């Protein structure tokens, strides 16, 4: 009886997939879809309750216990609303755009490991729909394709604000997809695999020994601690990828009414909302898998031998995902929306250079761990110091230059510029101001002295 327990505590490998009966695979697919729908229903309720607590108000608390059925009631009301089709819309693309976003968001959940090997109706199977050797690339591809739903939805609406929201979304995808991909490269380098189940297995154990420069030390098992810069960059990029505040520029209501989904209503609008919340849960699940040990129990719960066996992995996995979703809601209730230039500058001029330098440093550390020659080690250390010195010398000066004289600025203007008014120009008074002064003064008839008003009463004149 002890053999199955030991087997259930093992990590699934690529060899464990593809052998399930068709009905178990169908159960897994349906469970992933139900998880996506429930994540949306409970995610909206969770966000409204948390933001309400931050703003010292109750939030939804009338429909159902603790207001849990409020989102379901809102969804039913939205389904029965009138479905409006703009006159200038491309009907085919307008219909399929929200469908693309939802399908891509749900597809990414197929390669997320929810738990270890379990017994399901007498069959040993991993708590994961499927896994491939490039599973993380499948997640990146699904998230990239999901942006097409937003871009096509904004273009097909035949309106100005949705088009601007779609253009913003495309620029946002290009900017932050690069930073997200580079942050995951560090995980590949450390784990040695792109399989999601393999990455979770690589983070097993609370501590591990490592050597650097002849010194032995213990490194943490979670990549969120071991690869802290990659985890921070990934999470910032994930907020930008999911169009969440403070990076919700494609749907900025203060600038674009509702952005790319301004012309959508009824179920099509609900599909876009479903895709947004499923994306938020998906990137949180990916962060849990790549950086927080996946379904494995955190310390000190991991001291218990049975914490990572059986169905207990679902508990630890959902707890970590809910914690990351709370951070998403926390950011929305705390930070204001960024300007578009600030948003682009953060992606290209901050996250990307830091990511490249961090990957270069990590590659050097990996080489130092494998090389035994002191000359190679000192050569890499010297090269790293030289790179740091060059970056320091080339770093732009933040001090403001003293302003140049006005005449010097005028002389430095290129030929063919717009003409400038005279520097000593005196603005004449407004004609409207002249009329106001004339109305306040008595009229001077005949050009002589102004008439004196006789204030003597009639009775005094008769006397």
C-alpha positions as CSV (number, residue, x, y, z in Angstrom):
1,X,0.0,0.0,0.0
2,X,3.0,2.3,0.3
3,X,4.0,2.2,-3.3
4,X,1.0,4.3,-4.6
5,X,1.7,7.0,-2.0
6,X,5.3,7.3,-3.0
7,X,4.3,7.4,-6.7
8,X,1.7,10.1,-6.0
9,X,4.4,12.3,-4.4
10,X,6.5,12.2,-7.5
11,X,6.8,15.1,-10.1
12,X,5.2,14.3,-13.4
13,X,7.5,14.1,-16.4
14,X,7.0,14.4,-20.2
15,X,6.7,10.6,-20.3
16,X,3.6,10.7,-18.1
17,X,1.5,12.6,-20.7
18,X,-0.3,11.3,-23.6
19,X,-1.4,8.0,-22.0
20,X,-4.7,9.0,-20.4
21,X,-8.1,7.6,-21.6
22,X,-10.0,10.1,-23.7
23,X,-12.6,10.7,-21.0
24,X,-10.0,11.7,-18.4
25,X,-8.5,14.1,-21.0
26,X,-12.0,15.5,-21.5
27,X,-12.5,16.0,-17.8
28,X,-9.2,17.9,-17.6
29,X,-10.2,20.2,-20.5
30,X,-13.6,20.9,-19.0
31,X,-12.1,21.5,-15.6
32,X,-9.7,24.0,-17.1
33,X,-12.6,25.9,-18.8
34,X,-14.7,25.8,-15.7
35,X,-11.7,27.2,-13.7
36,X,-11.5,30.0,-16.2
37,X,-15.2,30.9,-15.9
38,X,-15.1,30.7,-12.1
39,X,-11.9,32.7,-12.0
40,X,-13.8,35.5,-13.8
41,X,-16.9,35.4,-11.6
42,X,-14.9,35.2,-8.3
43,X,-12.2,37.6,-9.6
44,X,-14.6,40.4,-10.3
45,X,-16.2,39.9,-6.8
46,X,-12.8,39.7,-5.2
47,X,-11.6,42.9,-6.9
48,X,-14.7,44.9,-5.9
49,X,-14.5,43.7,-2.3
50,X,-10.8,44.4,-2.0
51,X,-11.0,47.9,-3.6
52,X,-14.1,48.6,-1.5
53,X,-12.1,47.7,1.7
54,X,-9.2,50.0,0.5
55,X,-11.7,52.9,-0.1
56,X,-13.5,52.3,3.3
57,X,-16.8,51.1,1.8
58,X,-18.5,47.7,1.9
59,X,-18.5,46.7,-1.8
60,X,-21.0,44.1,-3.1
61,X,-22.7,42.5,-0.1
62,X,-26.4,42.1,-1.0
63,X,-26.8,39.3,-3.6
64,X,-26.0,36.0,-2.1
65,X,-23.7,35.3,1.0
66,X,-21.0,38.0,1.2
67,X,-22.3,39.3,-2.2
68,X,-20.8,36.2,-4.1
69,X,-23.7,36.1,-6.5
70,X,-23.5,39.7,-7.5
71,X,-21.1,39.0,-10.5
72,X,-23.4,36.2,-11.6
73,X,-26.4,38.6,-11.6
74,X,-24.4,41.2,-13.5
75,X,-23.5,38.5,-16.1
76,X,-27.1,37.5,-16.6
77,X,-28.1,41.1,-16.9
78,X,-25.4,41.7,-19.5
79,X,-26.4,38.6,-21.5
80,X,-30.0,40.0,-22.0
81,X,-28.9,43.5,-23.0
82,X,-29.3,44.7,-26.6
83,X,-26.5,43.6,-28.9
84,X,-25.7,46.7,-31.0
85,X,-23.7,46.5,-34.3
86,X,-22.1,49.7,-35.5
87,X,-23.1,50.7,-39.0
88,X,-19.5,51.1,-40.2
89,X,-18.1,47.9,-38.5
90,X,-16.6,44.9,-40.3
91,X,-19.1,42.3,-39.2
92,X,-17.0,39.2,-39.5
93,X,-13.9,40.6,-37.7
94,X,-16.2,42.5,-35.2
95,X,-17.8,39.1,-34.2
96,X,-14.6,37.0,-34.0
97,X,-12.3,39.5,-32.2
98,X,-13.6,38.8,-28.6
99,X,-13.7,35.1,-29.4
100,X,-10.0,35.2,-30.3
101,X,-9.1,36.8,-27.0
102,X,-11.1,34.3,-24.9
103,X,-9.7,31.2,-26.8
104,X,-6.1,32.3,-26.5
105,X,-6.6,33.1,-22.8
106,X,-8.0,29.7,-22.0
107,X,-5.5,27.8,-24.2
108,X,-2.6,29.0,-22.0
109,X,-4.1,27.2,-19.1
110,X,-3.6,23.8,-20.8
111,X,0.1,23.6,-20.0
112,X,-0.1,24.9,-16.4
113,X,0.7,22.2,-13.8
114,X,-2.0,22.4,-11.1
115,X,-0.6,19.5,-9.0
116,X,1.5,16.3,-8.9
117,X,0.5,12.8,-10.0
118,X,-2.9,11.9,-8.6
119,X,-5.3,8.9,-8.7
120,X,-8.4,9.8,-10.8
121,X,-11.0,7.0,-11.0
122,X,-8.2,4.4,-10.6
123,X,-5.9,5.9,-13.2
124,X,-2.6,7.6,-12.4
125,X,-2.5,11.0,-14.1
126,X,-0.9,14.4,-13.6
127,X,-3.0,17.4,-12.6
128,X,-2.2,19.1,-16.0
129,X,-4.0,19.0,-19.3
130,X,-0.7,18.4,-21.3
131,X,2.9,19.3,-21.3
132,X,5.5,19.6,-24.0
133,X,9.2,20.3,-24.1
134,X,8.5,24.0,-25.1
135,X,5.5,24.6,-22.9
136,X,6.5,28.1,-21.8
137,X,6.8,29.1,-25.5
138,X,3.2,27.9,-25.9
139,X,2.2,30.3,-23.1
140,X,4.0,33.2,-24.7
141,X,2.5,32.4,-28.1
142,X,-1.0,32.3,-26.7
143,X,-0.6,35.6,-24.8
144,X,0.8,37.2,-28.0
145,X,-2.1,35.9,-30.1
146,X,-4.6,37.2,-27.6
147,X,-3.5,40.8,-28.3
148,X,-4.9,40.3,-31.9
149,X,-8.4,40.1,-30.5
150,X,-8.0,43.6,-29.0
151,X,-6.3,45.0,-32.1
152,X,-8.9,43.6,-34.5
153,X,-11.8,44.5,-32.2
154,X,-10.6,48.1,-32.2
155,X,-10.1,48.2,-35.9
156,X,-13.3,46.5,-36.9
157,X,-15.5,48.8,-34.8
158,X,-15.2,51.5,-37.4
159,X,-14.8,54.2,-34.7
160,X,-11.9,56.5,-33.7
161,X,-11.6,55.7,-30.0
162,X,-11.6,51.9,-30.5
163,X,-9.0,52.3,-33.2
164,X,-6.7,54.3,-30.9
165,X,-7.1,51.7,-28.2
166,X,-6.2,48.9,-30.7
167,X,-3.1,50.8,-31.8
168,X,-2.0,51.4,-28.2
169,X,-2.5,47.7,-27.5
170,X,-0.2,46.7,-30.4
171,X,2.5,49.0,-29.2
172,X,2.0,47.7,-25.6
173,X,2.4,44.1,-26.8
174,X,5.6,44.8,-28.7
175,X,7.1,46.7,-25.8
176,X,6.4,44.4,-22.9
177,X,6.4,41.0,-24.7
178,X,10.1,41.5,-25.2
179,X,10.8,42.2,-21.5
180,X,8.6,39.3,-20.5
181,X,10.4,36.9,-22.8
182,X,13.8,38.0,-21.6
183,X,12.8,37.6,-18.0
184,X,11.8,34.0,-18.7
185,X,15.2,33.3,-20.4
186,X,16.9,33.4,-16.9
187,X,14.5,30.6,-15.8
188,X,15.5,28.5,-18.8
189,X,19.1,29.0,-18.1
190,X,18.7,27.9,-14.4
191,X,16.3,25.1,-14.8
192,X,17.7,23.7,-18.0
193,X,14.3,23.0,-19.5
194,X,11.2,24.8,-21.0
195,X,8.7,22.2,-19.7
196,X,6.5,23.7,-17.0
197,X,6.4,20.4,-15.0
198,X,10.2,20.3,-15.3
199,X,10.6,23.9,-14.1
200,X,8.5,23.0,-11.0
201,X,10.6,20.0,-10.3
202,X,13.8,22.0,-10.6
203,X,12.6,24.2,-7.8
204,X,12.0,21.3,-5.4
205,X,13.6,21.6,-2.0
206,X,14.0,24.7,0.2
207,X,17.8,25.0,-0.2
208,X,20.4,23.8,-2.5
209,X,24.2,24.0,-2.5
210,X,26.1,26.1,-5.0
211,X,29.7,27.1,-5.6
212,X,31.1,30.4,-6.9
213,X,34.8,31.2,-7.0
214,X,35.6,28.2,-4.8
215,X,33.1,29.2,-2.1
216,X,30.2,27.0,-1.1
217,X,26.9,28.5,-0.1
218,X,23.2,27.6,0.0
219,X,20.8,29.1,-2.6
220,X,17.0,29.2,-2.2
221,X,14.9,26.8,-4.3
222,X,12.3,29.3,-5.5
223,X,13.4,31.3,-8.5
224,X,11.5,34.3,-7.2
225,X,14.3,34.6,-4.7
226,X,17.2,33.1,-6.7
227,X,16.2,35.2,-9.8
228,X,14.7,38.2,-8.1
229,X,15.3,40.7,-10.9
230,X,13.6,38.4,-13.5
231,X,10.6,37.9,-11.2
232,X,10.1,41.6,-10.7
233,X,10.5,42.4,-14.5
234,X,8.1,39.5,-15.3
235,X,5.4,40.8,-13.0
236,X,5.7,44.4,-14.3
237,X,5.5,43.1,-17.8
238,X,2.5,40.9,-16.9
239,X,0.6,43.9,-15.7
240,X,1.3,45.6,-19.0
241,X,0.4,42.5,-21.0
242,X,-3.0,42.2,-19.3
243,X,-3.9,45.8,-19.7
244,X,-4.4,46.3,-16.0
245,X,-4.0,49.5,-14.1
246,X,-1.7,51.5,-14.0
247,X,-1.0,50.2,-17.6
248,X,-4.6,50.1,-18.8
249,X,-4.0,52.5,-21.7
250,X,-5.9,50.6,-24.4
251,X,-9.1,51.1,-22.4
252,X,-8.4,54.4,-20.7
253,X,-11.8,55.8,-19.9
254,X,-10.5,59.3,-19.2
255,X,-9.0,59.4,-22.7
256,X,-10.7,56.9,-25.0
257,X,-14.2,56.5,-23.4
258,X,-13.7,52.7,-23.1
259,X,-10.9,52.1,-25.5
260,X,-11.0,49.1,-27.9
261,X,-14.3,47.9,-26.6
262,X,-16.3,51.2,-26.8
263,X,-18.6,49.8,-29.5
264,X,-19.2,46.4,-27.9
265,X,-22.2,45.4,-25.8
266,X,-24.0,42.4,-24.4
267,X,-22.2,39.0,-24.7
268,X,-19.3,40.4,-26.8
269,X,-18.4,42.8,-24.1
270,X,-18.7,40.0,-21.6
271,X,-16.3,37.9,-23.6
272,X,-13.7,40.7,-23.5
273,X,-14.2,41.0,-19.7
274,X,-13.8,37.2,-19.5
275,X,-10.5,37.3,-21.5
276,X,-9.1,40.1,-19.3
277,X,-9.7,38.2,-16.0
278,X,-8.6,34.9,-17.4
279,X,-5.4,36.6,-18.6
280,X,-4.8,38.0,-15.1
281,X,-5.2,34.5,-13.6
282,X,-3.1,32.9,-16.3
283,X,-0.1,35.2,-15.8
284,X,-0.4,34.7,-12.1
285,X,-0.4,30.9,-12.6
286,X,2.6,31.2,-14.9
287,X,4.4,33.3,-12.3
288,X,3.6,30.7,-9.7
289,X,4.9,27.9,-11.9
290,X,8.1,29.7,-13.0
291,X,9.1,31.5,-9.8
292,X,7.1,30.4,-6.8
293,X,7.6,26.6,-6.9
294,X,4.3,25.8,-8.7
295,X,2.1,23.5,-6.7
296,X,4.7,22.7,-4.1
297,X,4.0,23.8,-0.5
298,X,5.9,26.7,0.9
299,X,8.2,26.5,3.9
300,X,7.5,25.6,6.7
301,X,4.5,23.6,5.4
302,X,6.9,21.6,3.2
303,X,8.5,20.1,6.3
304,X,5.5,17.8,6.4
305,X,6.3,14.8,4.2
306,X,2.7,14.6,2.8
307,X,2.3,18.3,1.9
308,X,3.3,17.8,-1.8
309,X,1.4,14.5,-2.4
310,X,-2.0,13.9,-3.8
311,X,-4.5,16.6,-4.1
312,X,-2.8,18.9,-1.6
313,X,-0.9,20.6,-4.4
314,X,-4.1,22.3,-5.6
315,X,-4.4,24.1,-2.3
316,X,-0.9,25.5,-2.4
317,X,-1.2,26.4,-6.1
318,X,-4.5,28.3,-5.7
319,X,-3.2,30.1,-2.6
320,X,-0.2,31.4,-4.5
321,X,-2.4,32.5,-7.5
322,X,-4.8,34.3,-5.2
323,X,-1.9,36.1,-3.6
324,X,-0.7,37.4,-7.0
325,X,-4.2,38.4,-8.1
326,X,-4.4,40.4,-4.9
327,X,-1.3,42.3,-5.9
328,X,-3.0,43.1,-9.3
329,X,-6.0,44.5,-7.4
330,X,-3.7,46.3,-5.0
331,X,-2.0,48.1,-7.8
332,X,-5.3,49.2,-9.3
333,X,-6.5,50.7,-6.0
334,X,-3.2,52.4,-5.3
335,X,-1.5,53.7,-8.5
336,X,-2.8,56.3,-11.0
337,X,-2.6,55.6,-14.7
338,X,0.7,56.4,-16.4
339,X,1.0,58.7,-19.4
340,X,1.7,57.0,-22.7
341,X,5.3,58.3,-23.0
342,X,6.1,57.2,-19.4
343,X,4.7,53.7,-20.2
344,X,6.8,53.3,-23.3
345,X,9.9,54.7,-21.6
346,X,9.5,52.2,-18.8
347,X,9.4,49.3,-21.2
348,X,12.2,50.2,-23.6
349,X,14.6,52.3,-21.5
350,X,14.3,50.7,-18.1
351,X,13.1,47.1,-18.2
352,X,14.9,46.0,-21.4
353,X,18.4,47.3,-20.5
354,X,18.2,45.9,-16.9
355,X,17.0,42.6,-18.3
356,X,19.9,42.3,-20.7
357,X,22.5,43.2,-18.1
358,X,21.0,40.7,-15.6
359,X,21.0,37.9,-18.2
360,X,24.7,38.7,-19.0
361,X,25.6,38.6,-15.3
362,X,23.7,35.3,-14.8
363,X,25.4,33.7,-17.8
364,X,28.8,34.7,-16.3
365,X,27.8,33.2,-13.0
366,X,26.8,30.0,-14.7
367,X,30.2,29.8,-16.5
368,X,32.0,30.4,-13.2
369,X,30.2,27.5,-11.6
370,X,31.3,25.1,-14.4
371,X,34.8,26.3,-15.0
372,X,37.7,25.1,-12.8
373,X,40.4,27.4,-14.3
374,X,41.2,30.5,-12.2
375,X,42.3,32.4,-15.3
376,X,38.8,32.0,-16.8
377,X,37.1,33.0,-13.6
378,X,39.2,36.1,-13.1
379,X,38.8,37.0,-16.8
380,X,35.0,36.9,-16.5
381,X,35.1,38.9,-13.3
382,X,37.3,41.5,-15.0
383,X,35.1,41.6,-18.0
384,X,32.0,42.2,-15.7
385,X,33.8,45.0,-13.9
386,X,34.8,46.6,-17.2
387,X,31.2,46.5,-18.4
388,X,30.0,48.1,-15.2
389,X,32.7,50.8,-15.6
390,X,31.7,51.5,-19.2
391,X,28.0,51.8,-18.2
392,X,28.9,54.2,-15.4
393,X,30.9,56.4,-17.8
394,X,28.2,56.3,-20.5
395,X,25.3,56.9,-18.1
396,X,23.5,60.2,-19.1
397,X,23.9,63.2,-16.8
398,X,20.7,64.0,-15.0
399,X,21.7,67.6,-14.1
400,X,19.8,70.3,-15.9
401,X,21.9,72.5,-18.2
402,X,21.6,76.3,-17.6
403,X,19.1,77.9,-20.0
404,X,20.6,79.7,-23.0
405,X,19.8,83.4,-23.6
406,X,16.8,84.1,-25.6
407,X,18.7,85.7,-28.5
408,X,21.0,82.7,-28.7
409,X,18.1,80.4,-29.0
410,X,16.6,82.5,-31.8
411,X,19.9,82.5,-33.7
412,X,20.2,78.7,-33.3
413,X,16.9,78.1,-35.1
414,X,17.3,76.2,-38.4
415,X,16.7,78.0,-41.7
416,X,13.2,77.9,-42.9
417,X,11.6,77.9,-39.4
418,X,8.4,79.7,-38.7
419,X,8.8,83.5,-38.3
420,X,9.0,84.9,-34.8
421,X,7.2,88.0,-33.6
422,X,9.3,91.0,-32.3
423,X,10.8,90.4,-29.0
424,X,9.5,93.9,-27.8
425,X,6.0,93.3,-29.0
426,X,3.3,95.2,-27.0
427,X,-0.1,93.7,-27.2
428,X,-2.7,96.4,-28.0
429,X,-5.8,96.6,-25.7
430,X,-8.8,94.6,-26.8
431,X,-11.6,96.4,-28.6
432,X,-14.1,94.7,-26.3
433,X,-12.3,96.4,-23.4
434,X,-12.7,99.8,-25.1
435,X,-16.4,99.3,-25.6
436,X,-16.8,98.4,-21.9
437,X,-15.0,101.6,-20.8
438,X,-17.2,103.7,-23.2
439,X,-20.4,102.2,-21.8
440,X,-19.4,103.1,-18.2
441,X,-18.7,106.8,-19.1
442,X,-21.6,109.3,-19.9
443,X,-22.1,110.4,-23.5
444,X,-20.6,113.7,-24.6
445,X,-23.1,115.2,-27.0
446,X,-22.0,118.2,-29.2
447,X,-18.4,117.9,-28.2
448,X,-18.8,120.5,-25.4
449,X,-18.7,120.1,-21.7
450,X,-20.9,117.3,-20.3
451,X,-24.3,118.3,-19.1
452,X,-24.9,118.7,-15.4
453,X,-27.8,116.7,-14.1
454,X,-30.3,118.8,-12.3
455,X,-31.3,117.0,-9.1
456,X,-33.7,119.7,-7.8
457,X,-37.3,118.4,-7.2
458,X,-40.4,119.9,-8.9
459,X,-41.8,121.3,-5.7
460,X,-38.6,123.2,-4.9
461,X,-38.6,124.7,-8.4
462,X,-42.2,126.0,-7.9
463,X,-41.3,127.6,-4.6
